[in-house]
């Protein structure tokens, strides 16, 4: 009967390497935890000004002006109304956002409005190229 010797030293990593990997993962975990705390603290400090109603009003004003100029010019250039309709729907949702209290509903309306406005601009670009 033949005895087969299995060399377990070559199939398993040395214990020292596992320890180094575990130490590295622990260090990564520590860095992640500390970085998360710092980022959250910084975000809380900057969140106040970002939630100010004036920021939303100024942003909406800029979006309305740029949207009216770009989408209106596109309508005159290519004659397609779809980009103007989609972009305008986005602007309406963004305007409704100003009336809503801060919270999940406001975020959803803003995201939908900004997305529709962006789609309107994309459609406008495509129509202008065609």
Residue pairs with C-beta under 8 A, 6 or more apart in sequence:
49 55
51 102
53 98
56 97
56 98
57 98
60 91
60 94
60 95
60 97
60 98
63 91
63 94
63 117
64 91
64 95
67 87
67 88
67 90
67 91
67 117
67 120
67 121
70 121
70 124
71 83
71 84
71 87
71 88
71 120
71 121
71 124
72 84
74 80
74 83
74 84
74 124
74 127
74 128
75 81
75 83
75 84
77 128
78 124
78 127
78 128
78 130
80 123
80 127
82 123
82 127
83 120
83 121
83 123
83 124
83 127
84 120
84 124
85 120
86 116
86 119
86 120
86 123
87 116
87 117
87 119
87 120
87 121
87 123
87 124
88 120
89 116
89 120
90 112
90 113
90 114
90 115
90 116
90 117
90 118
90 119
90 120
91 113
91 117
92 113
93 109
93 110
93 112
93 113
93 116
94 109
94 110
94 113
94 114
94 117
96 109
96 113
97 106
97 109
97 110
97 113
100 106
100 109
